[in-house]
Amino acid sequence: MRKIFDSFCILITKHHRYYTYLLFFLYSQVAASQSVPDSILYYFQNNKGALIGGFHNRNSFLGTTPVKVYGAKIGLDYGRKVSFFLGYYTTYKVTDRYQYKEIKPNVFDTIVRTTNISYLSIGGDYVFHRYKRWDFDIPLMVGVGLGVRRTHINNRQQPIERLFILPIETGVRARYNIVSWLSIDASTGLRFSPFNFYEFTSSFYSFGLNIRVGTILKKIKSPNG
């Protein structure tokens, strides 16, 4: 199953322009059918923020190399319609990329390159459709971080490269609310990076677990409420 998802996301990454058009078409339809700014303002002003948090891991790519991005986020949810959060993400496990450079006929240099990325993001979610226990929302995240690339040629380490990244991530997510304080979700989307575009711009997909800490605390304080 993982290989199927990876193959699909590599295809999206190669043709990210068309996927971007599809996302913007969805966003335009949501904007046309709902007054999004007014809705966000209404829920923000008329609901007390409930503390939320959870792991936010996703499968993505550096170039075309599959990589696991580990993440965690914490934030506030307003009426299960709008939420704002802060997240931290890192590849943690080094991504190895092997290349071979021919220096003479039938003589090759072995080049081993590893790249890691870490970044902080702020973002928000807007639920545009709800059906029974299902929520469908649009996440948007803007981050800042650093990519570190280490290159070895024939086991000789080259100067370490440090690459500035400014990831902008958006997509579509489906969430199933198991109980009032616990939900699972699946999402797919694109990560854009204006800096080092071809290295860090990629598609992603993820499965996650969300815990509404504020709801749990409220139930503890008022078990009959």
Phi and psi restraints in degrees (value plus and minus 20) as a CYANA .aco file:
   2 ARG   PHI     -79.8   -39.8
   2 ARG   PSI     -60.6   -20.6
   3 LYS   PHI     -85.0   -45.0
   3 LYS   PSI     -55.4   -15.4
   4 ILE   PHI     -84.8   -44.8
   4 ILE   PSI     -67.4   -27.4
   5 PHE   PHI     -81.9   -41.9
   5 PHE   PSI     -62.7   -22.7
   6 ASP   PHI     -82.3   -42.3
   6 ASP   PSI     -63.3   -23.3
   7 SER   PHI     -82.6   -42.6
   7 SER   PSI     -61.0   -21.0
   8 PHE   PHI     -84.3   -44.3
   8 PHE   PSI     -62.8   -22.8
   9 CYS   PHI     -92.6   -52.6
   9 CYS   PSI     -51.8   -11.8
  10 ILE   PHI     -82.6   -42.6
  10 ILE   PSI     -60.7   -20.7
  11 LEU   PHI     -82.2   -42.2
  11 LEU   PSI     -62.9   -22.9
  12 ILE   PHI     -83.5   -43.5
  12 ILE   PSI     -62.4   -22.4
  13 THR   PHI     -81.3   -41.3
  13 THR   PSI     -62.4   -22.4
  14 LYS   PHI     -86.4   -46.4
  14 LYS   PSI     -49.5    -9.5
  15 HIS   PHI    -140.2  -100.2
  15 HIS   PSI      23.1    63.1
  16 HIS   PHI     -82.8   -42.8
  16 HIS   PSI     -43.3    -3.3
  17 ARG   PHI     -80.7   -40.7
  17 ARG   PSI     -62.7   -22.7
  18 TYR   PHI     -91.6   -51.6
  18 TYR   PSI     -55.0   -15.0
  19 TYR   PHI     -86.6   -46.6
  19 TYR   PSI     -56.0   -16.0
  20 THR   PHI     -82.2   -42.2
  20 THR   PSI     -63.1   -23.1
  21 TYR   PHI     -80.4   -40.4
  21 TYR   PSI     -60.6   -20.6
  22 LEU   PHI     -84.1   -44.1
  22 LEU   PSI     -63.2   -23.2
  23 LEU   PHI     -83.6   -43.6
  23 LEU   PSI     -63.5   -23.5
  24 PHE   PHI     -87.8   -47.8
  24 PHE   PSI     -50.6   -10.6
  25 PHE   PHI     -84.5   -44.5
  25 PHE   PSI     -63.4   -23.4
  26 LEU   PHI     -81.8   -41.8
  26 LEU   PSI     -65.3   -25.3
  27 TYR   PHI     -82.4   -42.4
  27 TYR   PSI     -58.3   -18.3
  28 SER   PHI     -86.9   -46.9
  28 SER   PSI     -55.3   -15.3
  29 GLN   PHI     -87.9   -47.9
  29 GLN   PSI     -60.9   -20.9
  30 VAL   PHI     -84.3   -44.3
  30 VAL   PSI     -64.3   -24.3
  31 ALA   PHI     -84.2   -44.2
  31 ALA   PSI     -54.1   -14.1
  32 ALA   PHI     -93.5   -53.5
  32 ALA   PSI     -50.2   -10.2
  33 SER   PHI    -115.2   -75.2
  33 SER   PSI     -35.4     4.6
  34 GLN   PHI    -157.0  -117.0
  34 GLN   PSI     125.3   165.3
  35 SER   PHI    -105.5   -65.5
  35 SER   PSI      64.6   104.6
  36 VAL   PHI     -79.4   -39.4
  36 VAL   PSI     -71.0   -31.0
  37 PRO   PHI     -79.0   -39.0
  37 PRO   PSI     -62.8   -22.8
  38 ASP   PHI     -85.9   -45.9
  38 ASP   PSI     -57.7   -17.7
  39 SER   PHI     -85.4   -45.4
  39 SER   PSI     -64.0   -24.0
  40 ILE   PHI     -81.4   -41.4
  40 ILE   PSI     -65.1   -25.1
  41 LEU   PHI     -83.7   -43.7
  41 LEU   PSI     -60.3   -20.3
  42 TYR   PHI     -82.6   -42.6
  42 TYR   PSI     -69.1   -29.1
  43 TYR   PHI     -89.4   -49.4
  43 TYR   PSI     -52.6   -12.6
  44 PHE   PHI     -88.1   -48.1
  44 PHE   PSI     -58.2   -18.2
  45 GLN   PHI    -103.1   -63.1
  45 GLN   PSI     -45.3    -5.3
  46 ASN   PHI    -130.0   -90.0
  46 ASN   PSI     -11.2    28.8
  47 ASN   PHI    -154.8  -114.8
  47 ASN   PSI     120.7   160.7
  48 LYS   PHI    -100.5   -60.5
  48 LYS   PSI     111.0   151.0
  49 GLY   PHI     -83.6   -43.6
  49 GLY   PSI     109.2   149.2
  50 ALA   PHI    -120.0   -80.0
  50 ALA   PSI     111.4   151.4
  51 LEU   PHI     -86.6   -46.6
  51 LEU   PSI     110.1   150.1
  52 ILE   PHI    -148.7  -108.7
  52 ILE   PSI     137.5   177.5
  53 GLY   PHI    -191.2  -151.2
  53 GLY   PSI     143.8   183.8
  54 GLY   PHI     145.2   185.2
  54 GLY   PSI     155.4   195.4
  55 PHE   PHI     -99.6   -59.6
  55 PHE   PSI     126.8   166.8
  56 HIS   PHI    -157.3  -117.3
  56 HIS   PSI      39.9    79.9
  57 ASN   PHI     -98.6   -58.6
  57 ASN   PSI     132.3   172.3
  58 ARG   PHI    -170.1  -130.1
  58 ARG   PSI     138.1   178.1
  59 ASN   PHI    -119.6   -79.6
  59 ASN   PSI     109.8   149.8
  60 SER   PHI    -165.7  -125.7
  60 SER   PSI    -179.2  -139.2
  61 PHE   PHI    -164.0  -124.0
  61 PHE   PSI     128.6   168.6
  62 LEU   PHI    -131.3   -91.3
  62 LEU   PSI      86.7   126.7
  63 GLY   PHI      50.6    90.6
  63 GLY   PSI    -137.0   -97.0
  64 THR   PHI    -136.3   -96.3
  64 THR   PSI      -7.4    32.6
  65 THR   PHI    -111.1   -71.1
  65 THR   PSI     100.8   140.8
  66 PRO   PHI     -80.8   -40.8
  66 PRO   PSI     120.7   160.7
  67 VAL   PHI    -167.0  -127.0
  67 VAL   PSI     125.8   165.8
  68 LYS   PHI    -115.6   -75.6
  68 LYS   PSI     102.4   142.4
  69 VAL   PHI    -122.6   -82.6
  69 VAL   PSI     100.6   140.6
  70 TYR   PHI    -115.8   -75.8
  70 TYR   PSI     117.7   157.7
  71 GLY   PHI    -171.6  -131.6
  71 GLY   PSI     141.8   181.8
  72 ALA   PHI    -165.7  -125.7
  72 ALA   PSI     128.2   168.2
  73 LYS   PHI    -161.7  -121.7
  73 LYS   PSI     137.5   177.5
  74 ILE   PHI    -164.8  -124.8
  74 ILE   PSI     123.4   163.4
  75 GLY   PHI    -191.8  -151.8
  75 GLY   PSI    -180.8  -140.8
  76 LEU   PHI    -146.2  -106.2
  76 LEU   PSI     117.9   157.9
  77 ASP   PHI    -131.7   -91.7
  77 ASP   PSI     115.5   155.5
  78 TYR   PHI    -137.2   -97.2
  78 TYR   PSI      81.9   121.9
  79 GLY   PHI      43.6    83.6
  79 GLY   PSI       3.7    43.7
  80 ARG   PHI      35.9    75.9
  80 ARG   PSI       7.6    47.6
  81 LYS   PHI    -141.0  -101.0
  81 LYS   PSI     -60.7   -20.7
  82 VAL   PHI    -153.4  -113.4
  82 VAL   PSI     119.3   159.3
  83 SER   PHI    -163.0  -123.0
  83 SER   PSI     131.9   171.9
  84 PHE   PHI    -148.5  -108.5
  84 PHE   PSI     123.1   163.1
  85 PHE   PHI    -173.4  -133.4
  85 PHE   PSI     145.4   185.4
  86 LEU   PHI    -140.8  -100.8
  86 LEU   PSI     113.5   153.5
  87 GLY   PHI    -153.6  -113.6
  87 GLY   PSI     134.3   174.3
  88 TYR   PHI    -144.9  -104.9
  88 TYR   PSI     114.3   154.3
  89 TYR   PHI    -156.0  -116.0
  89 TYR   PSI     123.8   163.8
  90 THR   PHI    -173.5  -133.5
  90 THR   PSI     130.4   170.4
  91 THR   PHI     -95.8   -55.8
  91 THR   PSI     -45.2    -5.2
  92 TYR   PHI      39.3    79.3
  92 TYR   PSI     -83.8   -43.8
  93 LYS   PHI    -104.5   -64.5
  93 LYS   PSI     111.1   151.1
  94 VAL   PHI     -84.0   -44.0
  94 VAL   PSI     118.2   158.2
  95 THR   PHI    -117.6   -77.6
  95 THR   PSI      97.9   137.9
  96 ASP   PHI    -113.1   -73.1
  96 ASP   PSI     116.6   156.6
  97 ARG   PHI    -152.4  -112.4
  97 ARG   PSI      98.3   138.3
  98 TYR   PHI    -124.4   -84.4
  98 TYR   PSI     110.9   150.9
  99 GLN   PHI    -154.4  -114.4
  99 GLN   PSI     137.5   177.5
 100 TYR   PHI    -149.7  -109.7
 100 TYR   PSI     109.0   149.0
 101 LYS   PHI    -134.8   -94.8
 101 LYS   PSI     102.2   142.2
 102 GLU   PHI    -100.8   -60.8
 102 GLU   PSI      98.0   138.0
 103 ILE   PHI    -120.2   -80.2
 103 ILE   PSI     -45.7    -5.7
 104 LYS   PHI    -164.8  -124.8
 104 LYS   PSI     143.1   183.1
 105 PRO   PHI     -74.1   -34.1
 105 PRO   PSI      99.9   139.9
 106 ASN   PHI      47.5    87.5
 106 ASN   PSI      -5.9    34.1
 107 VAL   PHI    -140.2  -100.2
 107 VAL   PSI     104.4   144.4
 108 PHE   PHI    -143.6  -103.6
 108 PHE   PSI     124.2   164.2
 109 ASP   PHI    -107.4   -67.4
 109 ASP   PSI     121.3   161.3
 110 THR   PHI    -117.8   -77.8
 110 THR   PSI      98.4   138.4
 111 ILE   PHI    -132.5   -92.5
 111 ILE   PSI     100.6   140.6
 112 VAL   PHI    -135.0   -95.0
 112 VAL   PSI     100.9   140.9
 113 ARG   PHI    -142.9  -102.9
 113 ARG   PSI     110.9   150.9
 114 THR   PHI    -141.3  -101.3
 114 THR   PSI     118.7   158.7
 115 THR   PHI    -153.0  -113.0
 115 THR   PSI     109.7   149.7
 116 ASN   PHI    -141.9  -101.9
 116 ASN   PSI     128.2   168.2
 117 ILE   PHI    -150.5  -110.5
 117 ILE   PSI     126.1   166.1
 118 SER   PHI    -162.6  -122.6
 118 SER   PSI     118.9   158.9
 119 TYR   PHI    -178.7  -138.7
 119 TYR   PSI     135.7   175.7
 120 LEU   PHI    -122.3   -82.3
 120 LEU   PSI     122.5   162.5
 121 SER   PHI    -154.7  -114.7
 121 SER   PSI     126.0   166.0
 122 ILE   PHI    -134.2   -94.2
 122 ILE   PSI     126.6   166.6
 123 GLY   PHI    -184.9  -144.9
 123 GLY   PSI    -196.1  -156.1
 124 GLY   PHI    -174.8  -134.8
 124 GLY   PSI     142.4   182.4
 125 ASP   PHI    -145.1  -105.1
 125 ASP   PSI     122.9   162.9
 126 TYR   PHI    -148.1  -108.1
 126 TYR   PSI      98.3   138.3
 127 VAL   PHI    -101.2   -61.2
 127 VAL   PSI      96.2   136.2
 128 PHE   PHI    -120.5   -80.5
 128 PHE   PSI     -31.9     8.1
 129 HIS   PHI    -174.3  -134.3
 129 HIS   PSI     120.5   160.5
 130 ARG   PHI    -155.3  -115.3
 130 ARG   PSI     114.1   154.1
 131 TYR   PHI    -161.2  -121.2
 131 TYR   PSI      89.9   129.9
 132 LYS   PHI      33.4    73.4
 132 LYS   PSI    -136.4   -96.4
 133 ARG   PHI    -109.3   -69.3
 133 ARG   PSI     -19.6    20.4
 134 TRP   PHI    -115.9   -75.9
 134 TRP   PSI     117.7   157.7
 135 ASP   PHI    -142.6  -102.6
 135 ASP   PSI     118.4   158.4
 136 PHE   PHI    -141.4  -101.4
 136 PHE   PSI     102.9   142.9
 137 ASP   PHI    -157.3  -117.3
 137 ASP   PSI     148.2   188.2
 138 ILE   PHI    -133.7   -93.7
 138 ILE   PSI      93.9   133.9
 139 PRO   PHI    -112.2   -72.2
 139 PRO   PSI     128.6   168.6
 140 LEU   PHI    -160.5  -120.5
 140 LEU   PSI     108.0   148.0
 141 MET   PHI    -154.2  -114.2
 141 MET   PSI     121.9   161.9
 142 VAL   PHI    -149.5  -109.5
 142 VAL   PSI     108.0   148.0
 143 GLY   PHI    -151.1  -111.1
 143 GLY   PSI     157.1   197.1
 144 VAL   PHI    -166.2  -126.2
 144 VAL   PSI     117.6   157.6
 145 GLY   PHI    -190.0  -150.0
 145 GLY   PSI    -181.8  -141.8
 146 LEU   PHI    -159.4  -119.4
 146 LEU   PSI     118.6   158.6
 147 GLY   PHI    -128.4   -88.4
 147 GLY   PSI     116.6   156.6
 148 VAL   PHI    -139.6   -99.6
 148 VAL   PSI     102.7   142.7
 149 ARG   PHI    -137.4   -97.4
 149 ARG   PSI     107.3   147.3
 150 ARG   PHI    -136.6   -96.6
 150 ARG   PSI     110.1   150.1
 151 THR   PHI    -141.7  -101.7
 151 THR   PSI     112.0   152.0
 152 HIS   PHI    -140.3  -100.3
 152 HIS   PSI     108.2   148.2
 153 ILE   PHI    -134.3   -94.3
 153 ILE   PSI      95.5   135.5
 154 ASN   PHI      30.8    70.8
 154 ASN   PSI      27.1    67.1
 155 ASN   PHI      47.7    87.7
 155 ASN   PSI      -9.4    30.6
 156 ARG   PHI    -122.3   -82.3
 156 ARG   PSI     100.5   140.5
 157 GLN   PHI     -94.1   -54.1
 157 GLN   PSI     114.3   154.3
 158 GLN   PHI    -114.6   -74.6
 158 GLN   PSI     149.5   189.5
 159 PRO   PHI     -75.5   -35.5
 159 PRO   PSI     116.5   156.5
 160 ILE   PHI     -91.6   -51.6
 160 ILE   PSI     114.3   154.3
 161 GLU   PHI    -121.3   -81.3
 161 GLU   PSI     115.4   155.4
 162 ARG   PHI    -137.5   -97.5
 162 ARG   PSI     101.9   141.9
 163 LEU   PHI    -135.7   -95.7
 163 LEU   PSI     103.8   143.8
 164 PHE   PHI     -95.1   -55.1
 164 PHE   PSI     114.6   154.6
 165 ILE   PHI    -149.1  -109.1
 165 ILE   PSI     125.9   165.9
 166 LEU   PHI    -151.1  -111.1
 166 LEU   PSI      55.2    95.2
 167 PRO   PHI     -91.1   -51.1
 167 PRO   PSI     112.9   152.9
 168 ILE   PHI    -139.1   -99.1
 168 ILE   PSI      97.7   137.7
 169 GLU   PHI    -141.1  -101.1
 169 GLU   PSI     117.2   157.2
 170 THR   PHI    -174.1  -134.1
 170 THR   PSI     145.3   185.3
 171 GLY   PHI     153.7   193.7
 171 GLY   PSI    -169.1  -129.1
 172 VAL   PHI    -154.8  -114.8
 172 VAL   PSI     120.1   160.1
 173 ARG   PHI    -153.3  -113.3
 173 ARG   PSI     122.2   162.2
 174 ALA   PHI    -133.4   -93.4
 174 ALA   PSI     111.8   151.8
 175 ARG   PHI    -145.6  -105.6
 175 ARG   PSI     114.9   154.9
 176 TYR   PHI    -132.1   -92.1
 176 TYR   PSI     100.6   140.6
 177 ASN   PHI    -107.5   -67.5
 177 ASN   PSI      86.1   126.1
 178 ILE   PHI     -88.8   -48.8
 178 ILE   PSI     -72.5   -32.5
 179 VAL   PHI    -156.5  -116.5
 179 VAL   PSI    -199.9  -159.9
 180 SER   PHI     -82.6   -42.6
 180 SER   PSI     -45.0    -5.0
 181 TRP   PHI    -132.0   -92.0
 181 TRP   PSI     -20.3    19.7
 182 LEU   PHI    -158.1  -118.1
 182 LEU   PSI     113.1   153.1
 183 SER   PHI    -166.0  -126.0
 183 SER   PSI     139.3   179.3
 184 ILE   PHI    -140.7  -100.7
 184 ILE   PSI     131.8   171.8
 185 ASP   PHI    -165.4  -125.4
 185 ASP   PSI     141.1   181.1
 186 ALA   PHI    -155.4  -115.4
 186 ALA   PSI     119.6   159.6
 187 SER   PHI    -164.5  -124.5
 187 SER   PSI     140.8   180.8
 188 THR   PHI    -164.1  -124.1
 188 THR   PSI     128.4   168.4
 189 GLY   PHI    -197.3  -157.3
 189 GLY   PSI    -183.6  -143.6
 190 LEU   PHI    -146.7  -106.7
 190 LEU   PSI     124.8   164.8
 191 ARG   PHI    -133.1   -93.1
 191 ARG   PSI      97.7   137.7
 192 PHE   PHI    -120.9   -80.9
 192 PHE   PSI     124.3   164.3
 193 SER   PHI    -155.9  -115.9
 193 SER   PSI      86.0   126.0
 194 PRO   PHI     -78.0   -38.0
 194 PRO   PSI     -49.9    -9.9
 195 PHE   PHI    -119.4   -79.4
 195 PHE   PSI     118.2   158.2
 196 ASN   PHI      32.4    72.4
 196 ASN   PSI      32.0    72.0
 197 PHE   PHI     -74.1   -34.1
 197 PHE   PSI     -73.9   -33.9
 198 TYR   PHI     -90.1   -50.1
 198 TYR   PSI     -42.3    -2.3
 199 GLU   PHI    -101.5   -61.5
 199 GLU   PSI     -59.5   -19.5
 200 PHE   PHI    -132.8   -92.8
 200 PHE   PSI     -29.2    10.8
 201 THR   PHI     -98.5   -58.5
 201 THR   PSI     107.1   147.1
 202 SER   PHI    -183.9  -143.9
 202 SER   PSI     146.4   186.4
 203 SER   PHI    -108.3   -68.3
 203 SER   PSI     147.9   187.9
 204 PHE   PHI    -171.8  -131.8
 204 PHE   PSI     139.6   179.6
 205 TYR   PHI    -162.7  -122.7
 205 TYR   PSI     132.0   172.0
 206 SER   PHI    -172.5  -132.5
 206 SER   PSI     139.2   179.2
 207 PHE   PHI    -151.6  -111.6
 207 PHE   PSI     113.6   153.6
 208 GLY   PHI    -164.3  -124.3
 208 GLY   PSI     150.3   190.3
 209 LEU   PHI    -143.2  -103.2
 209 LEU   PSI     108.5   148.5
 210 ASN   PHI    -136.6   -96.6
 210 ASN   PSI     114.3   154.3
 211 ILE   PHI    -139.5   -99.5
 211 ILE   PSI     104.8   144.8
 212 ARG   PHI    -110.2   -70.2
 212 ARG   PSI      69.7   109.7
 213 VAL   PHI     -80.1   -40.1
 213 VAL   PSI     -58.7   -18.7
 214 GLY   PHI     -80.9   -40.9
 214 GLY   PSI     -58.1   -18.1
 215 THR   PHI     -86.6   -46.6
 215 THR   PSI     -59.7   -19.7
 216 ILE   PHI     -82.5   -42.5
 216 ILE   PSI     -66.2   -26.2
 217 LEU   PHI     -83.4   -43.4
 217 LEU   PSI     -58.3   -18.3
 218 LYS   PHI     -84.6   -44.6
 218 LYS   PSI     -59.3   -19.3
 219 LYS   PHI     -88.4   -48.4
 219 LYS   PSI     -54.4   -14.4
 220 ILE   PHI     -87.4   -47.4
 220 ILE   PSI     -62.6   -22.6
 221 LYS   PHI     -90.0   -50.0
 221 LYS   PSI     -57.6   -17.6
 222 SER   PHI    -149.7  -109.7
 222 SER   PSI      55.1    95.1
 223 PRO   PHI     -79.3   -39.3
 223 PRO   PSI     -43.5    -3.5
 224 ASN   PHI    -120.0   -80.0
 224 ASN   PSI     -16.7    23.3
